[in-house]
Amino acid sequence: MTYRLYALRYGIGHRTAPENYAPTPGFRYPETDQSLHCFCWLAVSDEHVVLVDVGADEATARRRGIDYERDPAESVRRLGLDPAAITDVVLTHLHWDHAGNLGAFPNATFHVREAELAYATGPSMAHRFLRRPYDADKVCELVALLHRGRVRLREGEYEVTPGVTVHPAAGHTPGSQAVRVPTARGPVVLASDARHYLDNRVGGDSPDGAPFSVVVRTDDYCDTSVRLDALAPGQVIPGHDPAVSRHYPRALPDDPLIRRLDVAPTAG
Protein backbone atom coordinates (compact mmCIF):
# COMPACT_ATOMS: atom_id res chain seq x y z
CA MET A 1 0.00 0.00 0.00
CA THR A 2 1.22 3.49 -0.85
CA TYR A 3 -0.03 6.89 0.24
CA ARG A 4 -0.35 10.27 -1.35
CA LEU A 5 1.55 12.63 0.90
CA TYR A 6 0.96 16.35 1.34
CA ALA A 7 2.63 19.21 3.17
CA LEU A 8 0.06 21.76 4.38
CA ARG A 9 1.63 25.14 5.07
CA TYR A 10 -0.26 27.38 7.46
CA GLY A 11 2.13 30.23 8.23
CA ILE A 12 5.59 31.76 8.01
CA GLY A 13 7.89 33.04 10.72
CA HIS A 14 10.58 35.55 9.83
CA ARG A 15 13.99 34.72 11.28
CA THR A 16 17.67 35.04 10.48
CA ALA A 17 19.96 32.08 9.91
CA PRO A 18 21.92 32.38 13.20
CA GLU A 19 18.63 31.98 15.10
CA ASN A 20 18.14 28.54 13.57
CA TYR A 21 21.38 26.76 14.46
CA ALA A 22 23.13 25.81 17.67
CA PRO A 23 26.53 27.45 18.19
CA THR A 24 29.15 25.60 16.16
CA PRO A 25 32.87 25.93 17.01
CA GLY A 26 34.74 27.80 14.31
CA PHE A 27 31.66 28.69 12.29
CA ARG A 28 28.73 31.08 12.40
CA TYR A 29 25.90 31.19 9.91
CA PRO A 30 25.78 34.54 8.09
CA GLU A 31 23.23 37.17 9.07
CA THR A 32 20.85 36.34 6.25
CA ASP A 33 17.09 35.92 6.31
CA GLN A 34 15.95 32.33 6.79
CA SER A 35 12.22 32.10 7.25
CA LEU A 36 10.53 29.31 9.14
CA HIS A 37 7.65 27.69 7.25
CA CYS A 38 5.00 26.07 9.43
CA PHE A 39 3.53 22.80 8.17
CA CYS A 40 1.24 19.93 8.97
CA TRP A 41 1.30 16.78 6.85
CA LEU A 42 -1.40 14.52 5.45
CA ALA A 43 -1.04 10.91 4.24
CA VAL A 44 -3.94 9.56 2.18
CA SER A 45 -4.52 6.12 0.66
CA ASP A 46 -7.69 4.67 -0.84
CA GLU A 47 -8.62 3.33 2.60
CA HIS A 48 -6.77 5.34 5.24
CA VAL A 49 -5.97 8.92 6.24
CA VAL A 50 -3.35 10.03 8.75
CA LEU A 51 -2.76 13.64 9.75
CA VAL A 52 0.63 14.48 11.21
CA ASP A 53 0.39 17.45 13.58
CA VAL A 54 -2.45 19.97 13.74
CA GLY A 55 -0.55 23.27 13.59
CA ALA A 56 -1.72 26.26 15.58
CA ASP A 57 -4.88 28.31 15.67
CA GLU A 58 -4.68 31.79 14.19
CA ALA A 59 -4.75 33.72 17.46
CA THR A 60 -1.88 31.72 18.95
CA ALA A 61 0.20 31.86 15.80
CA ARG A 62 -0.14 35.61 15.42
CA ARG A 63 0.64 36.15 19.11
CA ARG A 64 3.81 34.13 18.57
CA GLY A 65 4.85 36.25 15.58
CA ILE A 66 3.79 33.99 12.73
CA ASP A 67 2.22 35.39 9.56
CA TYR A 68 -0.83 33.13 9.53
CA GLU A 69 -1.98 31.98 6.09
CA ARG A 70 -4.68 29.35 6.56
CA ASP A 71 -6.12 26.95 9.10
CA PRO A 72 -4.77 23.47 8.25
CA ALA A 73 -8.33 22.15 8.46
CA GLU A 74 -9.21 24.31 5.45
CA SER A 75 -6.35 22.76 3.47
CA VAL A 76 -7.75 19.34 4.37
CA ARG A 77 -11.11 20.46 2.97
CA ARG A 78 -9.48 21.70 -0.23
CA LEU A 79 -8.15 18.20 -0.77
CA GLY A 80 -11.71 16.89 -0.63
CA LEU A 81 -11.64 15.55 2.92
CA ASP A 82 -13.72 16.41 5.97
CA PRO A 83 -11.62 17.31 9.04
CA ALA A 84 -14.35 15.76 11.19
CA ALA A 85 -13.80 12.43 9.41
CA ILE A 86 -10.11 12.21 10.31
CA THR A 87 -9.69 9.56 12.97
CA ASP A 88 -5.90 9.37 13.46
CA VAL A 89 -3.55 12.27 14.18
CA VAL A 90 0.10 11.77 15.08
CA LEU A 91 1.47 14.59 17.22
CA THR A 92 5.21 14.68 16.63
CA HIS A 93 5.61 16.68 19.86
CA LEU A 94 3.60 19.16 21.91
CA HIS A 95 5.10 22.52 21.03
CA TRP A 96 2.51 25.19 20.33
CA ASP A 97 3.05 25.21 16.55
CA HIS A 98 2.46 21.47 16.18
CA ALA A 99 -0.22 20.67 18.77
CA GLY A 100 -2.10 23.95 19.07
CA ASN A 101 -5.17 23.30 16.93
CA LEU A 102 -6.69 20.12 18.36
CA GLY A 103 -10.28 21.33 18.20
CA ALA A 104 -10.20 21.55 14.41
CA PHE A 105 -10.29 17.74 14.29
CA PRO A 106 -13.17 16.89 16.63
CA ASN A 107 -13.31 13.13 16.12
CA ALA A 108 -9.63 12.27 15.95
CA THR A 109 -7.60 10.07 18.23
CA PHE A 110 -4.27 11.75 18.97
CA HIS A 111 -1.14 9.60 19.10
CA VAL A 112 1.53 11.15 21.34
CA ARG A 113 4.60 9.70 22.97
CA GLU A 114 4.22 9.07 26.69
CA ALA A 115 7.57 10.74 27.36
CA GLU A 116 6.42 13.92 25.64
CA LEU A 117 3.28 14.34 27.72
CA ALA A 118 5.25 13.53 30.87
CA TYR A 119 7.78 16.23 30.01
CA ALA A 120 5.14 18.82 29.09
CA THR A 121 3.35 18.30 32.42
CA GLY A 122 6.39 17.60 34.58
CA PRO A 123 8.90 19.52 36.72
CA SER A 124 10.83 20.90 33.74
CA MET A 125 7.89 23.21 33.08
CA ALA A 126 8.79 25.14 36.23
CA HIS A 127 11.56 26.72 34.14
CA ARG A 128 10.39 29.52 31.88
CA PHE A 129 13.13 28.81 29.33
CA LEU A 130 12.01 25.20 28.90
CA ARG A 131 8.28 25.86 28.85
CA ARG A 132 8.37 28.71 26.33
CA PRO A 133 7.64 26.49 23.28
CA TYR A 134 4.67 24.90 25.07
CA ASP A 135 1.26 26.51 25.44
CA ALA A 136 -0.19 25.51 28.81
CA ASP A 137 -3.78 25.86 27.61
CA LYS A 138 -3.14 23.54 24.66
CA VAL A 139 -1.36 20.98 26.83
CA CYS A 140 -4.31 21.05 29.24
CA GLU A 141 -6.65 20.57 26.29
CA LEU A 142 -4.76 17.41 25.36
CA VAL A 143 -4.97 16.15 28.95
CA ALA A 144 -8.74 16.70 28.86
CA LEU A 145 -8.90 14.66 25.66
CA LEU A 146 -6.89 11.92 27.36
CA HIS A 147 -9.57 11.77 30.05
CA ARG A 148 -12.18 11.43 27.28
CA GLY A 149 -10.40 8.48 25.66
CA ARG A 150 -9.14 10.36 22.61
CA VAL A 151 -5.39 10.19 23.28
CA ARG A 152 -3.18 7.13 22.87
CA LEU A 153 0.08 7.31 24.78
CA ARG A 154 2.77 5.55 22.79
CA GLU A 155 6.20 4.06 23.38
CA GLY A 156 8.76 2.65 20.95
CA GLU A 157 7.99 2.16 17.26
CA TYR A 158 4.42 1.53 16.15
CA GLU A 159 2.17 1.38 13.10
CA VAL A 160 -0.68 3.87 13.09
CA THR A 161 -2.35 2.65 9.87
CA PRO A 162 -1.16 -0.08 7.48
CA GLY A 163 2.34 0.87 6.32
CA VAL A 164 2.59 4.19 8.20
CA THR A 165 5.08 3.74 11.03
CA VAL A 166 6.08 6.11 13.81
CA HIS A 167 9.57 6.20 15.29
CA PRO A 168 11.19 7.74 18.38
CA ALA A 169 13.00 10.96 17.48
CA ALA A 170 14.17 12.43 20.79
CA GLY A 171 16.47 15.42 21.00
CA HIS A 172 14.44 18.48 20.10
CA THR A 173 12.13 17.33 22.89
CA PRO A 174 12.30 14.15 24.99
CA GLY A 175 9.22 12.65 23.35
CA SER A 176 9.50 13.74 19.73
CA GLN A 177 8.53 11.24 17.05
CA ALA A 178 8.93 11.03 13.27
CA VAL A 179 6.65 9.36 10.73
CA ARG A 180 7.64 7.06 7.85
CA VAL A 181 5.16 6.91 4.97
CA PRO A 182 5.27 4.50 2.00
CA THR A 183 4.75 6.43 -1.25
CA ALA A 184 5.04 5.80 -4.97
CA ARG A 185 8.61 7.18 -4.84
CA GLY A 186 9.58 5.01 -1.90
CA PRO A 187 9.48 5.60 1.84
CA VAL A 188 9.44 9.23 2.96
CA VAL A 189 10.19 10.31 6.52
CA LEU A 190 8.47 13.33 8.02
CA ALA A 191 11.13 14.56 10.42
CA SER A 192 9.10 17.41 11.87
CA ASP A 193 11.33 19.21 14.37
CA ALA A 194 13.88 16.43 14.54
CA ARG A 195 15.22 18.32 11.52
CA HIS A 196 13.84 21.84 11.04
CA TYR A 197 16.05 22.62 8.03
CA LEU A 198 18.11 20.54 5.63
CA ASP A 199 21.23 22.00 7.26
CA ASN A 200 20.15 20.56 10.62
CA ARG A 201 21.28 17.15 9.36
CA VAL A 202 23.99 16.08 11.80
CA GLY A 203 25.39 12.96 13.41
CA GLY A 204 28.00 10.34 12.69
CA ASP A 205 30.93 11.66 10.66
CA SER A 206 28.90 14.30 8.82
CA PRO A 207 31.20 17.34 8.40
CA ASP A 208 28.41 19.82 7.78
CA GLY A 209 25.29 21.11 9.47
CA ALA A 210 24.40 21.98 13.03
CA PRO A 211 21.47 21.14 15.30
CA PHE A 212 18.56 23.52 15.54
CA SER A 213 18.87 26.18 18.21
CA VAL A 214 16.18 24.64 20.45
CA VAL A 215 17.30 21.17 21.52
CA VAL A 216 16.78 19.51 24.90
CA ARG A 217 19.50 16.86 24.35
CA THR A 218 22.06 17.26 21.61
CA ASP A 219 23.33 13.67 21.82
CA ASP A 220 19.82 12.31 21.28
CA TYR A 221 19.33 14.81 18.45
CA CYS A 222 22.44 13.55 16.63
CA ASP A 223 21.49 9.90 17.15
CA THR A 224 18.01 10.63 15.81
CA SER A 225 19.43 12.32 12.72
CA VAL A 226 21.38 9.19 11.83
CA ARG A 227 18.34 6.95 12.36
CA LEU A 228 16.08 9.12 10.21
CA ASP A 229 18.51 8.94 7.29
CA ALA A 230 18.59 5.15 7.62
CA LEU A 231 14.78 4.96 7.53
CA ALA A 232 14.50 6.77 4.18
CA PRO A 233 17.89 7.56 2.62
CA GLY A 234 17.72 10.86 0.77
CA GLN A 235 14.01 11.26 1.47
CA VAL A 236 13.77 12.90 4.89
CA ILE A 237 11.46 15.93 4.83
CA PRO A 238 12.56 18.77 7.14
CA GLY A 239 9.88 20.25 9.35
CA HIS A 240 10.21 23.97 8.62
CA ASP A 241 12.44 24.44 5.59
CA PRO A 242 11.25 26.86 2.85
CA ALA A 243 12.88 24.43 0.39
CA VAL A 244 9.74 22.29 0.72
CA SER A 245 7.63 25.14 -0.67
CA ARG A 246 10.18 25.87 -3.40
CA HIS A 247 10.93 22.42 -4.73
CA TYR A 248 7.88 20.19 -4.27
CA PRO A 249 5.00 20.53 -6.75
CA ARG A 250 1.65 22.05 -5.93
CA ALA A 251 -1.12 19.59 -5.22
CA LEU A 252 -3.67 22.06 -6.64
CA PRO A 253 -2.72 24.36 -9.52
CA ASP A 254 -3.89 27.58 -7.86
CA ASP A 255 -2.83 26.79 -4.29
CA PRO A 256 0.77 27.43 -3.17
CA LEU A 257 0.15 26.20 0.38
CA ILE A 258 -0.35 22.49 -0.38
CA ARG A 259 2.60 20.50 -1.76
CA ARG A 260 2.94 16.90 -2.94
CA LEU A 261 5.69 15.02 -1.13
CA ASP A 262 5.03 11.69 -2.85
CA VAL A 263 6.32 13.27 -6.07
CA ALA A 264 10.04 13.88 -6.55
CA PRO A 265 11.18 17.46 -5.90
CA THR A 266 12.72 19.66 -8.54
CA ALA A 267 16.47 20.13 -8.44
CA GLY A 268 18.13 23.14 -6.91
Beta strands, then each sheet from edge to edge (+ up, - down):
strand 1: 4-13
strand 2: 36-44
strand 3: 49-52
strand 4: 55-56
strand 5: 66-68
strand 6: 88-90
strand 7: 99-100
strand 8: 109-113
strand 9: 151-154
strand 10: 158-161
strand 11: 164-168
strand 12: 177-183
strand 13: 186-192
strand 14: 236-238
strand 15: 250-252
strand 16: 255-260
sheet 1: 5+ 1- 2+ 3- 6- 8- 9-
sheet 2: 5+ 1- 16+ 15-
sheet 3: 4+ 7+
sheet 4: 10+ 11- 12+ 13- 14-
end
